[in-house]
Amino acid sequence: MYYILALIITVLLTACTQPHVLYQYSSLNALMEGVYDGQLTIGELKRHGDLGLGTFNGLDGEMIVVDGIVYQIKGDGTVFVVNDNVETPFAAVVFFKPAKSFSVEQEISCEELQKRILQLVPSPNIFYAVKIEGLFKHIRARAVKAQNKPYPRLIEAAKGQGMFDFKDIRGTLAGFYFPETFGGLSVGGFHVHFLSDDRKSGGHLMSCQVSRAAVDIDYLTDFSLELPKSGGTYGKSIGTAQKQEVDLIEKGR
């Protein structure tokens, strides 16, 4: 009996810590429609990955997960380590195991760096996790502010987001590349958040200029989607995220 119980526990732990599997809770479609309350706790989220991003219930700021620690960047720019009992309406994480690495030795924009990454990976039609650590000449980031019920749609909520500019700052970019085919589930293309080395600054990446950096890429061919078991998604009419609206939010307009 003890052997069987131990075997079951081992299987469950292995399933929760499997590398190269992108785990996501809820969808961009739901977030776009103002579904800002979920039931997944940060403690549960950490069972599925040690690198990633998302947001918090009430759309209370940006989430970045680095080295298994979950940080919250609030709308005023302040940064906190998050308790395990806090809940999220949307998040994506992976147990990060890079398959490819390279370094950036000369100044390059984030847009140029993203193009370089796509030139080096096997295909634009699978998922990738990226972690970029280094010195940034400039970072422009944003953080959404907590919303009150009845929640507005994301296109409206994003109008009051905090915008931040950082110069000559060391930190980490962490996030994912989603093929455009899956744009309704998450942001198509690159979706990346920033956290400074001193853990005092960060946000959703808008643009950047890299001075020097180490780039690590994890190839992800397995995708695990968990939908909320109750709450706002059950009473909403959720369609497909409009790319035009997503682009406006990504550009901070």
FIVEXTI-342851 format. One record per residue (C-alpha): x, y, z; chain. Coordinates in Angstrom, 3 decimals. Layout:
N
+----------+----------+----------+-----+
|        u |        v |        w | mol |
+----------+----------+----------+-----+
|        X |        Y |        Z |   A |
...
+----------+----------+----------+-----+
REM end
This chain:
253
+----------+----------+----------+-----+
|        u |        v |        w | mol |
+----------+----------+----------+-----+
|    0.000 |    0.000 |    0.000 |   A |
|    2.828 |    2.391 |    0.914 |   A |
|    4.601 |    1.604 |   -2.376 |   A |
|    1.456 |    2.358 |   -4.411 |   A |
|    0.887 |    5.652 |   -2.581 |   A |
|    4.515 |    6.675 |   -3.106 |   A |
|    4.246 |    5.826 |   -6.812 |   A |
|    1.085 |    7.942 |   -7.194 |   A |
|    2.756 |   10.907 |   -5.474 |   A |
|    5.827 |   10.552 |   -7.708 |   A |
|    3.670 |   10.529 |  -10.861 |   A |
|    1.749 |   13.619 |   -9.733 |   A |
|    4.938 |   15.517 |   -8.879 |   A |
|    6.491 |   14.562 |  -12.217 |   A |
|    3.406 |   15.807 |  -14.090 |   A |
|    3.581 |   19.113 |  -12.236 |   A |
|    7.289 |   19.632 |  -12.896 |   A |
|    7.606 |   18.477 |  -16.492 |   A |
|    9.908 |   20.771 |  -18.512 |   A |
|    9.124 |   22.163 |  -21.978 |   A |
|    5.363 |   22.260 |  -21.265 |   A |
|    3.741 |   25.685 |  -21.459 |   A |
|    0.998 |   25.879 |  -18.829 |   A |
|   -1.617 |   28.619 |  -19.095 |   A |
|   -4.564 |   29.515 |  -16.902 |   A |
|   -7.568 |   31.061 |  -18.735 |   A |
|   -7.252 |   33.003 |  -21.995 |   A |
|   -6.609 |   36.401 |  -23.509 |   A |
|  -10.156 |   36.308 |  -24.893 |   A |
|  -11.586 |   36.203 |  -21.360 |   A |
|   -9.238 |   38.955 |  -20.138 |   A |
|  -10.202 |   41.178 |  -23.073 |   A |
|  -13.861 |   40.902 |  -22.031 |   A |
|  -13.181 |   42.022 |  -18.456 |   A |
|  -12.909 |   38.657 |  -16.695 |   A |
|  -10.428 |   39.789 |  -14.051 |   A |
|  -11.163 |   37.305 |  -11.248 |   A |
|   -9.840 |   33.733 |  -11.236 |   A |
|   -9.589 |   30.908 |   -8.725 |   A |
|   -5.994 |   29.779 |   -9.315 |   A |
|   -3.686 |   30.655 |   -6.425 |   A |
|   -0.062 |   31.666 |   -6.884 |   A |
|    0.914 |   28.615 |   -4.848 |   A |
|   -0.859 |   26.376 |   -7.360 |   A |
|    0.620 |   28.299 |  -10.293 |   A |
|    4.174 |   27.667 |   -9.037 |   A |
|    3.538 |   23.914 |   -9.280 |   A |
|    3.461 |   24.392 |  -13.075 |   A |
|    6.514 |   26.558 |  -13.718 |   A |
|    9.350 |   28.782 |  -12.502 |   A |
|    9.343 |   31.385 |  -15.302 |   A |
|    6.418 |   33.271 |  -16.777 |   A |
|    3.985 |   36.148 |  -16.617 |   A |
|    0.366 |   37.150 |  -16.072 |   A |
|   -1.738 |   39.449 |  -13.913 |   A |
|   -3.691 |   39.351 |  -10.644 |   A |
|   -7.328 |   39.381 |   -9.614 |   A |
|   -8.931 |   42.744 |  -10.231 |   A |
|   -6.291 |   43.325 |  -12.941 |   A |
|   -4.047 |   44.542 |  -10.131 |   A |
|   -0.750 |   45.020 |  -11.948 |   A |
|    1.648 |   42.887 |  -13.969 |   A |
|    3.039 |   39.493 |  -12.963 |   A |
|    6.527 |   38.236 |  -13.720 |   A |
|    7.900 |   34.900 |  -12.510 |   A |
|   11.694 |   34.617 |  -12.341 |   A |
|   13.576 |   31.691 |  -10.759 |   A |
|   10.359 |   30.438 |   -9.164 |   A |
|    9.551 |   33.721 |   -7.396 |   A |
|    6.360 |   35.569 |   -8.365 |   A |
|    6.531 |   39.366 |   -8.447 |   A |
|    3.748 |   41.929 |   -8.757 |   A |
|    4.398 |   45.265 |  -10.481 |   A |
|    1.529 |   47.535 |   -9.514 |   A |
|    0.112 |   50.408 |  -11.539 |   A |
|    2.230 |   52.941 |   -9.623 |   A |
|    5.416 |   51.024 |  -10.449 |   A |
|    6.059 |   49.495 |   -7.024 |   A |
|    7.203 |   45.847 |   -6.929 |   A |
|    6.275 |   43.142 |   -4.401 |   A |
|    6.929 |   39.440 |   -3.878 |   A |
|    3.513 |   37.739 |   -3.986 |   A |
|    2.076 |   35.428 |   -1.315 |   A |
|    0.947 |   31.957 |   -2.342 |   A |
|   -2.705 |   32.613 |   -1.436 |   A |
|   -3.120 |   35.489 |   -3.924 |   A |
|   -5.242 |   34.549 |   -6.970 |   A |
|   -4.822 |   35.161 |  -10.699 |   A |
|   -7.295 |   35.420 |  -13.619 |   A |
|   -4.611 |   34.836 |  -16.267 |   A |
|   -1.056 |   33.510 |  -16.180 |   A |
|    1.405 |   31.415 |  -18.206 |   A |
|    4.459 |   29.594 |  -16.824 |   A |
|    6.991 |   26.900 |  -17.719 |   A |
|    9.762 |   25.029 |  -15.949 |   A |
|   12.455 |   26.764 |  -17.952 |   A |
|   15.079 |   24.546 |  -19.571 |   A |
|   16.789 |   26.465 |  -22.397 |   A |
|   17.503 |   24.598 |  -25.610 |   A |
|   19.429 |   27.462 |  -27.231 |   A |
|   21.512 |   30.327 |  -25.890 |   A |
|   23.434 |   33.218 |  -27.392 |   A |
|   24.829 |   36.572 |  -26.299 |   A |
|   24.254 |   40.128 |  -27.477 |   A |
|   27.483 |   42.125 |  -27.495 |   A |
|   26.394 |   45.293 |  -29.289 |   A |
|   23.446 |   47.632 |  -29.007 |   A |
|   20.246 |   46.309 |  -30.530 |   A |
|   16.536 |   47.132 |  -30.233 |   A |
|   14.103 |   44.600 |  -28.787 |   A |
|   12.366 |   44.443 |  -32.156 |   A |
|   15.650 |   43.519 |  -33.849 |   A |
|   16.408 |   40.996 |  -31.109 |   A |
|   13.022 |   39.333 |  -31.577 |   A |
|   13.702 |   38.995 |  -35.295 |   A |
|   17.088 |   37.423 |  -34.527 |   A |
|   15.465 |   34.923 |  -32.165 |   A |
|   12.949 |   33.869 |  -34.825 |   A |
|   15.795 |   33.412 |  -37.323 |   A |
|   17.583 |   31.035 |  -34.946 |   A |
|   14.689 |   28.832 |  -33.764 |   A |
|   13.369 |   25.840 |  -35.751 |   A |
|    9.950 |   27.245 |  -36.669 |   A |
|    7.615 |   30.203 |  -36.053 |   A |
|    4.781 |   27.718 |  -35.550 |   A |
|    5.616 |   26.389 |  -32.074 |   A |
|    5.803 |   28.062 |  -28.653 |   A |
|    8.969 |   29.469 |  -27.091 |   A |
|    9.867 |   30.737 |  -23.633 |   A |
|   12.541 |   33.441 |  -23.514 |   A |
|   14.733 |   34.787 |  -20.746 |   A |
|   16.999 |   37.747 |  -21.490 |   A |
|   19.346 |   38.973 |  -18.772 |   A |
|   21.619 |   41.951 |  -19.170 |   A |
|   22.125 |   45.677 |  -19.403 |   A |
|   19.485 |   47.760 |  -21.163 |   A |
|   20.146 |   51.245 |  -22.453 |   A |
|   16.430 |   51.946 |  -22.364 |   A |
|   13.288 |   50.130 |  -21.250 |   A |
|    9.741 |   51.383 |  -21.715 |   A |
|    7.219 |   49.403 |  -19.697 |   A |
|    3.660 |   49.668 |  -18.441 |   A |
|    1.575 |   48.280 |  -15.593 |   A |
|   -2.206 |   48.131 |  -15.463 |   A |
|   -4.011 |   49.547 |  -12.434 |   A |
|   -6.465 |   47.645 |  -10.238 |   A |
|  -10.056 |   47.842 |  -11.483 |   A |
|  -13.331 |   48.146 |   -9.615 |   A |
|  -16.512 |   46.204 |  -10.385 |   A |
|  -18.339 |   46.242 |  -12.700 |   A |
|  -15.113 |   45.624 |  -14.602 |   A |
|  -14.570 |   47.413 |  -17.920 |   A |
|  -13.227 |   45.611 |  -20.973 |   A |
|   -9.433 |   45.501 |  -21.183 |   A |
|   -9.280 |   48.101 |  -23.967 |   A |
|  -10.851 |   50.601 |  -21.534 |   A |
|   -8.951 |   49.476 |  -18.429 |   A |
|   -5.621 |   49.858 |  -20.245 |   A |
|   -6.204 |   53.570 |  -20.859 |   A |
|   -5.297 |   54.349 |  -17.242 |   A |
|   -2.177 |   52.190 |  -17.073 |   A |
|    1.065 |   53.468 |  -15.611 |   A |
|    3.916 |   54.060 |  -18.079 |   A |
|    7.580 |   53.891 |  -17.040 |   A |
|   10.906 |   54.670 |  -18.715 |   A |
|   14.192 |   53.253 |  -17.388 |   A |
|   17.685 |   54.120 |  -18.609 |   A |
|   20.926 |   52.131 |  -18.248 |   A |
|   19.255 |   49.492 |  -16.122 |   A |
|   20.163 |   45.864 |  -15.464 |   A |
|   17.410 |   43.318 |  -15.361 |   A |
|   15.567 |   40.353 |  -16.826 |   A |
|   13.036 |   40.031 |  -19.609 |   A |
|   10.864 |   36.930 |  -19.290 |   A |
|    7.997 |   35.756 |  -21.451 |   A |
|    6.770 |   33.790 |  -24.418 |   A |
|    6.397 |   33.663 |  -28.154 |   A |
|    2.969 |   32.477 |  -29.332 |   A |
|    2.331 |   31.633 |  -32.997 |   A |
|   -0.251 |   34.018 |  -34.462 |   A |
|   -2.538 |   31.001 |  -34.933 |   A |
|   -3.028 |   30.950 |  -31.151 |   A |
|   -3.526 |   34.721 |  -30.846 |   A |
|   -6.911 |   34.326 |  -29.164 |   A |
|   -5.436 |   32.329 |  -26.301 |   A |
|   -2.604 |   34.782 |  -25.619 |   A |
|   -0.875 |   37.690 |  -27.311 |   A |
|    0.279 |   36.570 |  -30.757 |   A |
|    4.026 |   37.007 |  -31.211 |   A |
|    6.204 |   37.995 |  -28.238 |   A |
|    4.669 |   38.779 |  -24.847 |   A |
|    7.374 |   39.790 |  -22.376 |   A |
|    7.613 |   41.380 |  -18.925 |   A |
|   10.599 |   43.133 |  -17.310 |   A |
|   12.077 |   43.044 |  -13.805 |   A |
|   15.140 |   45.008 |  -12.700 |   A |
|   18.022 |   43.305 |  -10.894 |   A |
|   17.311 |   45.294 |   -7.711 |   A |
|   13.654 |   44.085 |   -7.854 |   A |
|   12.380 |   47.666 |   -7.585 |   A |
|   11.208 |   48.299 |  -11.173 |   A |
|    9.428 |   46.456 |  -13.950 |   A |
|    6.323 |   46.033 |  -16.049 |   A |
|    4.932 |   44.783 |  -19.337 |   A |
|    7.558 |   45.465 |  -22.010 |   A |
|    6.621 |   48.063 |  -24.606 |   A |
|   10.033 |   48.655 |  -26.189 |   A |
|   13.706 |   48.476 |  -25.306 |   A |
|   17.269 |   49.020 |  -26.408 |   A |
|   19.658 |   46.253 |  -25.347 |   A |
|   23.309 |   47.091 |  -24.587 |   A |
|   24.577 |   43.618 |  -23.641 |   A |
|   22.628 |   40.517 |  -22.746 |   A |
|   22.511 |   36.738 |  -22.443 |   A |
|   19.563 |   35.213 |  -24.297 |   A |
|   18.104 |   31.796 |  -23.415 |   A |
|   15.307 |   30.103 |  -25.371 |   A |
|   13.206 |   27.087 |  -24.422 |   A |
|   11.404 |   25.210 |  -27.231 |   A |
|    7.839 |   24.319 |  -26.192 |   A |
|    5.799 |   21.854 |  -28.249 |   A |
|    3.362 |   20.901 |  -25.457 |   A |
|    0.662 |   23.315 |  -24.293 |   A |
|   -1.558 |   22.789 |  -21.246 |   A |
|   -4.586 |   25.077 |  -20.879 |   A |
|   -6.619 |   25.173 |  -17.673 |   A |
|   -9.938 |   27.011 |  -17.780 |   A |
|  -11.552 |   28.506 |  -14.658 |   A |
|  -13.950 |   26.119 |  -12.966 |   A |
|  -16.412 |   28.895 |  -12.084 |   A |
|  -16.715 |   32.671 |  -11.997 |   A |
|  -16.799 |   35.385 |  -14.656 |   A |
|  -16.080 |   33.197 |  -17.670 |   A |
|  -19.283 |   31.245 |  -17.059 |   A |
|  -21.570 |   34.254 |  -17.398 |   A |
|  -19.760 |   36.144 |  -20.168 |   A |
|  -20.145 |   36.012 |  -23.905 |   A |
|  -16.498 |   35.474 |  -24.843 |   A |
|  -15.573 |   35.608 |  -28.501 |   A |
|  -12.268 |   35.999 |  -30.273 |   A |
|   -9.903 |   38.766 |  -29.200 |   A |
|   -9.829 |   41.497 |  -31.813 |   A |
|   -6.258 |   41.885 |  -33.062 |   A |
|   -6.741 |   45.624 |  -33.577 |   A |
|   -7.669 |   46.059 |  -29.903 |   A |
|   -4.789 |   43.868 |  -28.745 |   A |
|   -2.346 |   45.908 |  -30.837 |   A |
|   -3.658 |   49.156 |  -29.329 |   A |
|   -3.174 |   47.803 |  -25.808 |   A |
|    0.321 |   46.510 |  -26.645 |   A |
|    1.286 |   49.926 |  -28.010 |   A |
|   -0.087 |   51.743 |  -24.968 |   A |
|   -2.767 |   53.692 |  -26.790 |   A |
+----------+----------+----------+-----+
REM end
